[in-house]
Amino acid sequence: MSRFWTGCAAILALVIGISIHGAAPASAQGSVEVMHWWTSGGEAAALEVLKDDLESKGVTWNDAPVAGGGGEQAMTVLRARVTGGNPPTAVQALGFSITDWAELDVVANLNEVADAEGWDDVIPDALQSFSKYDGKWIAAPVNVHSTNWVWINKSALDAAGGRAPTTWDELVSVLDRMKSNGIIPLGHGGQAWQDATIFDAVVLSLGDDFYKSALIDLDPGALSGAKMREAFDRMEVLRGYVDDNFSGRDWNLASALVIEGEAGMQMMGDWAKGEFLKAGQVPGEDFVCIRFPGTQGSVTFNSDQFVMFEVGEESRPAQLLMASAIENPVFQSAFNVVKGSVPARTDVPDTDFDDCGKKGMKDLAEANRGGSLFGSMAHGHAVPPAVQGAIYDVVTQHFNREISSAEAVESLASAVSAVR
């Protein structure tokens, strides 16, 4: 019997033991209330995989969705719930926001599940740095998203010459041709986190060392230097390919523009692939997936995790079953095939993944080995929320043409300095 299934048996024994002692009803495994922001078509379809799995085990799923692609609204609602002494069982969370909740001592201890199933052996250290706090597992990672992707409508690319860009100059050339062909070159939603997602990729395209110095180490010289000016100049160029109606557009609606051929490409994390698949599109036939030109061999990532909150003993068995179900290798494959991401476990085969998924798994493994796997600033895995917010503000002001590139560089360094 594998260590995973041995772990399942241990968790089941724990659940039965708790039920016998009267803390949970004998007729069912209880219920979980799950707060998340997976409300788009592809995301909802992926979440249904977990919901169905838990309900097959006798766990009732109480859905608590909070729309908003970056999760900011969900965190606002969560703060009110926790302050009021009524936290959900589990909450979708990213990076440093998980650490923030752990510091408040309101999260559950999942070690009995993690130890039984050997999570330490199969979940990458980069994820564990957020999943664990003071040696205690507090969250179950669902996936690894990489954020430096470009999604291109295949017909639009063919009409623009048929060659996917590999350099900045080639990217600009393809965007120019798409503009000449009468479509929106760059499908984008004007929200701070979406602007920052592009900024992440642009900074990374100027070099791994620069990305690390500027957006992880927050080196003042990197934040205020010539390369940062070049990054903002490139953002200004990309802004010229966005349509006038981009402000406030949700990310999945930007994906829809590309899917429908109204836009040529979108610069977005691999959750966008779920929208293409939900629309019945096929990688290589209907759309093309590439790394942002200049970032080949490097990966910026975020990881959706379900952080577990302290709940009453009657909810504990269902919470443990949910944690165990999330790390089930079969679920990890099934969920991520639908979601567009790759598994949080390193031992899941790529058999069921499409070409973009296989590329994502391969790229992630190579970046991890080569030291070019970096937490995404835009998605809460590089810097704490206060610093992230300061960067967001400057990037969005610049993208909205409220400040120049020179002003953005000056503002960026001072804004980061003010919140450190």
C-alpha positions in Angstrom: 0.0 0.0 0.0 1.4 3.5 -0.9 2.1 6.0 1.7 -0.7 8.1 0.4 -3.3 5.4 0.8 -1.8 4.5 4.2 -2.4 8.1 5.1 -6.0 8.0 3.9 -6.6 5.0 6.2 -5.1 6.9 9.1 -7.3 9.9 8.4 -10.4 7.7 8.1 -9.5 6.1 11.4 -9.2 9.5 13.0 -12.5 10.6 11.6 -14.2 7.5 12.8 -12.6 7.9 16.3 -13.9 11.5 16.5 -17.4 10.4 15.4 -17.5 7.6 18.0 -16.8 10.1 20.7 -19.7 12.2 19.7 -18.0 15.2 18.1 -19.4 14.5 14.6 -22.6 12.9 13.5 -22.3 9.2 12.7 -24.5 9.5 9.6 -22.2 11.8 7.6 -18.7 13.2 7.7 -20.0 16.7 8.3 -19.7 19.8 6.1 -17.2 22.3 4.9 -17.8 26.0 4.1 -15.4 27.0 1.4 -14.6 30.6 0.5 -13.0 31.2 -2.8 -13.0 33.5 -5.9 -13.2 30.8 -8.6 -16.3 32.1 -10.3 -15.4 32.1 -14.0 -16.5 29.2 -16.2 -13.1 27.4 -16.3 -12.5 28.0 -12.6 -15.9 26.9 -11.5 -15.6 23.7 -13.6 -12.3 22.9 -11.9 -13.7 23.5 -8.4 -16.6 21.2 -9.1 -14.0 18.4 -9.3 -13.1 18.9 -5.6 -16.8 19.5 -4.6 -17.9 16.2 -6.2 -15.0 14.3 -4.7 -15.8 15.5 -1.2 -19.5 14.9 -1.6 -18.8 11.3 -2.7 -17.1 10.9 0.7 -20.1 12.2 2.6 -18.9 15.7 3.1 -21.5 18.4 2.5 -20.0 21.4 0.5 -21.3 24.9 1.4 -20.1 27.2 -1.3 -19.1 30.8 -0.3 -17.9 32.4 -3.5 -16.6 36.0 -3.6 -16.1 37.3 -7.1 -12.9 39.1 -8.0 -10.0 37.5 -9.9 -7.2 38.7 -7.6 -8.9 37.7 -4.4 -8.8 41.1 -2.8 -12.6 41.2 -2.2 -12.5 37.7 -0.7 -9.8 38.8 1.8 -12.0 41.7 2.8 -14.9 39.5 3.5 -12.7 37.0 5.3 -11.3 39.7 7.7 -14.9 40.5 8.7 -15.7 36.8 9.2 -12.6 36.1 11.3 -13.0 39.3 13.4 -16.6 38.3 14.1 -15.5 34.8 15.3 -17.1 33.0 12.4 -14.3 31.9 10.0 -15.1 29.5 7.1 -13.7 26.0 7.2 -11.3 26.6 4.3 -10.4 29.7 2.3 -8.6 30.0 -1.0 -5.5 32.1 -0.4 -2.2 33.1 -1.9 1.3 33.4 -0.6 2.0 36.0 2.0 -1.7 36.3 2.9 -1.5 32.8 4.3 1.4 33.8 6.5 -0.5 36.8 7.7 -3.4 34.6 8.9 -0.9 32.2 10.6 0.6 35.1 12.5 -2.8 35.9 13.9 -3.0 32.3 15.3 -6.4 31.6 13.8 -5.4 28.7 11.5 -5.7 24.9 12.0 -3.0 22.4 12.3 -3.0 19.8 9.5 0.1 17.9 10.6 -1.8 14.7 11.3 -2.8 14.5 7.7 0.4 15.8 6.2 2.6 13.5 8.3 0.5 10.4 7.5 0.5 11.1 3.8 4.1 12.4 3.4 3.4 15.8 2.1 7.0 17.0 3.0 8.4 14.6 0.4 6.3 15.6 -2.6 5.4 19.3 -2.2 8.2 21.7 -3.4 9.9 23.8 -0.8 8.9 27.0 -2.6 5.2 26.1 -1.8 5.9 24.8 1.7 7.3 28.2 2.7 3.7 29.3 2.5 1.9 26.1 3.4 3.7 25.8 6.8 4.2 28.1 9.7 6.4 27.3 12.7 6.7 23.7 11.5 2.9 23.3 11.3 1.0 22.6 8.0 -1.8 25.1 7.8 -2.8 25.0 4.2 -3.1 22.4 1.4 -1.7 23.6 -2.0 -4.0 22.8 -4.9 -1.8 23.8 -7.8 1.1 25.7 -9.2 0.2 28.5 -11.6 2.9 30.1 -13.7 2.1 33.7 -14.6 4.5 34.6 -17.4 2.4 33.2 -20.3 1.0 34.7 -23.5 -2.2 33.2 -25.0 -2.6 33.8 -28.7 -5.5 33.2 -31.0 -4.1 30.9 -33.7 -6.0 32.4 -36.6 -4.9 35.9 -35.6 -1.3 34.7 -35.3 -1.5 33.0 -38.8 -2.8 36.3 -40.2 0.1 38.1 -38.6 2.7 35.9 -40.1 2.2 32.6 -38.3 5.4 32.8 -36.1 5.1 33.1 -32.4 7.4 35.8 -31.0 10.4 34.9 -29.0 11.9 38.4 -28.4 10.6 41.8 -27.5 11.1 43.1 -31.0 9.3 40.2 -32.5 6.4 40.7 -30.0 6.0 44.3 -31.0 6.1 43.3 -34.7 3.3 40.7 -34.2 1.2 43.2 -32.2 1.7 45.8 -35.0 0.5 43.3 -37.6 -2.6 42.4 -35.6 -3.4 46.0 -35.2 -3.1 46.5 -39.0 -5.5 43.5 -39.4 -8.2 45.3 -37.6 -8.4 43.5 -34.3 -7.4 44.4 -30.7 -3.8 43.3 -30.5 -3.8 42.9 -26.7 -6.8 41.7 -24.8 -6.5 43.1 -21.3 -8.6 44.0 -18.3 -7.8 47.3 -16.5 -7.5 46.0 -12.9 -4.5 46.5 -10.7 -3.6 42.9 -10.5 -3.9 42.4 -14.2 -1.6 45.3 -14.9 0.9 43.9 -12.4 0.8 40.5 -14.1 2.1 42.1 -17.3 4.6 44.1 -15.3 5.9 40.9 -13.7 6.6 39.4 -17.1 8.1 42.6 -18.5 10.6 42.9 -15.6 11.5 39.2 -15.8 12.1 39.6 -19.6 14.9 42.0 -18.7 16.8 39.3 -16.8 16.4 36.9 -13.9 18.8 38.8 -11.7 17.0 42.0 -12.3 13.6 40.5 -11.4 15.1 39.1 -8.2 16.8 42.3 -7.3 13.9 44.5 -8.0 10.7 42.6 -7.1 11.9 40.1 -4.5 14.9 41.7 -2.8 13.5 45.2 -3.4 17.0 46.6 -4.0 16.7 50.4 -4.2 19.2 50.6 -7.1 17.2 48.1 -9.2 13.9 49.8 -8.4 15.2 53.2 -9.4 17.7 52.4 -12.2 17.9 52.4 -16.0 16.5 48.9 -16.4 13.4 49.8 -14.4 12.9 52.8 -16.7 13.1 50.4 -19.6 10.5 48.2 -18.0 8.1 51.1 -17.7 8.8 52.2 -21.3 7.9 48.7 -22.4 4.7 48.8 -20.4 3.9 52.1 -22.2 4.4 50.4 -25.6 2.0 47.5 -24.6 -0.6 50.0 -23.4 -0.8 51.3 -27.0 -2.2 47.9 -28.1 -5.0 47.8 -25.6 -8.6 48.8 -26.6 -10.3 51.9 -25.1 -12.8 49.8 -23.2 -10.3 47.9 -21.1 -10.9 49.7 -17.8 -12.4 47.4 -15.1 -12.8 44.4 -17.5 -12.5 41.1 -15.7 -9.7 38.8 -16.8 -11.9 36.1 -18.2 -13.7 38.6 -20.4 -10.3 39.5 -21.8 -9.7 35.8 -22.5 -13.1 35.7 -24.3 -11.9 38.4 -26.6 -9.0 36.2 -27.7 -11.1 33.1 -27.8 -13.6 34.8 -30.1 -10.9 36.4 -32.3 -11.7 40.0 -31.4 -8.3 40.2 -29.8 -5.0 38.7 -30.8 -3.4 37.8 -27.5 -3.6 38.0 -23.7 -0.8 38.1 -21.2 -2.1 36.2 -18.3 -1.4 33.3 -16.0 -2.2 29.7 -17.0 -5.7 29.9 -15.4 -6.6 31.5 -18.7 -6.2 28.2 -20.4 -9.2 26.9 -18.5 -11.3 29.5 -20.3 -10.0 28.3 -23.7 -10.7 24.7 -22.8 -14.2 25.5 -21.5 -14.9 27.0 -24.9 -13.9 23.8 -26.6 -10.6 25.1 -28.0 -7.6 22.9 -28.5 -4.0 24.0 -27.9 -2.0 24.3 -31.2 -5.2 24.3 -33.3 -7.2 27.1 -31.9 -4.8 28.9 -29.6 -1.0 29.0 -28.9 0.7 29.2 -25.5 4.1 30.7 -25.2 6.3 32.2 -22.4 6.4 36.0 -22.5 9.2 36.7 -25.0 12.5 36.9 -23.2 11.4 34.8 -20.2 11.9 31.4 -21.7 13.6 29.1 -19.2 12.3 31.2 -16.2 9.0 30.9 -14.4 7.1 33.2 -12.1 4.6 31.3 -10.0 1.7 31.5 -7.6 0.0 28.6 -5.8 -3.6 28.5 -4.9 -3.9 26.9 -1.5 -6.7 26.3 0.9 -5.8 27.6 4.3 -7.7 25.9 7.0 -9.1 27.9 9.9 -9.7 26.8 13.5 -13.3 25.5 13.6 -15.3 23.6 16.1 -14.7 19.9 16.7 -17.8 18.9 14.9 -16.3 20.4 11.7 -12.8 18.9 12.2 -13.4 15.5 10.5 -14.7 17.1 7.3 -11.8 19.6 7.3 -9.3 16.8 7.6 -11.0 14.9 4.8 -10.9 18.0 2.6 -7.2 18.5 3.2 -6.5 14.9 2.4 -8.7 15.0 -0.8 -6.8 18.1 -2.1 -3.5 16.3 -1.9 -4.8 13.1 -3.5 -2.6 12.6 -6.6 -5.7 11.5 -8.7 -7.5 14.7 -7.7 -4.4 16.8 -8.3 -4.3 15.6 -11.9 -8.0 15.8 -12.5 -8.3 19.3 -11.1 -5.3 20.8 -12.8 -6.2 19.3 -16.2 -9.4 21.4 -16.0 -8.0 24.4 -14.2 -5.0 25.0 -16.6 -2.4 24.9 -13.8 0.0 22.1 -12.9 -0.1 19.9 -9.8 1.3 21.0 -6.4 2.8 17.5 -6.0 5.9 16.5 -7.9 4.9 12.9 -8.2 1.9 13.4 -10.5 2.4 12.1 -14.1 1.6 14.4 -17.0 -0.3 11.7 -18.9 -3.7 13.4 -18.9 -2.4 16.9 -19.6 -2.6 18.7 -23.0 0.4 20.1 -24.8 0.3 23.4 -22.8 0.0 21.5 -19.6 2.9 19.2 -20.4 5.0 22.3 -21.3 4.0 24.0 -18.0 5.1 20.9 -16.0 8.4 20.7 -17.9 9.1 24.4 -17.6 8.4 24.3 -13.9 10.7 21.4 -13.2 13.5 22.9 -15.3 13.1 26.3 -13.6 13.1 24.7 -10.2 16.3 22.8 -11.0 18.0 25.8 -12.6 17.3 28.4 -9.9 15.0 30.4 -12.2 11.7 29.7 -10.4 10.5 33.0 -8.7 7.5 33.9 -6.7 5.2 36.3 -8.6 5.1 39.8 -7.2 1.7 40.4 -8.8 0.2 37.3 -7.2 1.5 37.6 -3.6 4.5 35.3 -3.7 7.4 37.7 -3.8 6.7 40.5 -1.3 4.3 41.1 1.6 0.9 42.7 0.8 1.9 46.2 1.8 4.8 46.3 -0.6 2.7 44.6 -3.3 0.0 47.2 -2.9 2.5 50.0 -3.2 3.9 48.5 -6.5 0.3 48.0 -7.8 -0.5 51.7 -7.3 2.5 52.9 -9.3 2.1 50.3 -12.1 -1.6 51.1 -12.6 -1.1 54.9 -12.5 1.5 54.5 -15.2 -0.6 52.1 -17.3 -3.5 54.5 -17.1 -1.2 57.3 -18.4 -1.4 59.3 -15.2 2.3 59.4 -14.8 5.3 59.1 -17.2 7.9 56.3 -17.1 10.4 58.7 -15.4 7.8 59.6 -12.8 6.9 55.9 -12.3 10.5 54.9 -11.6 10.9 57.7 -9.0 7.5 56.9 -7.4 8.2 53.1 -7.3 11.4 53.4 -5.3 9.8 55.9 -2.8 6.6 54.0 -2.5 8.4 50.7 -1.7 10.7 52.5 0.8 7.7 54.0 2.6 6.0 50.7 3.4 9.1 48.6 4.2 
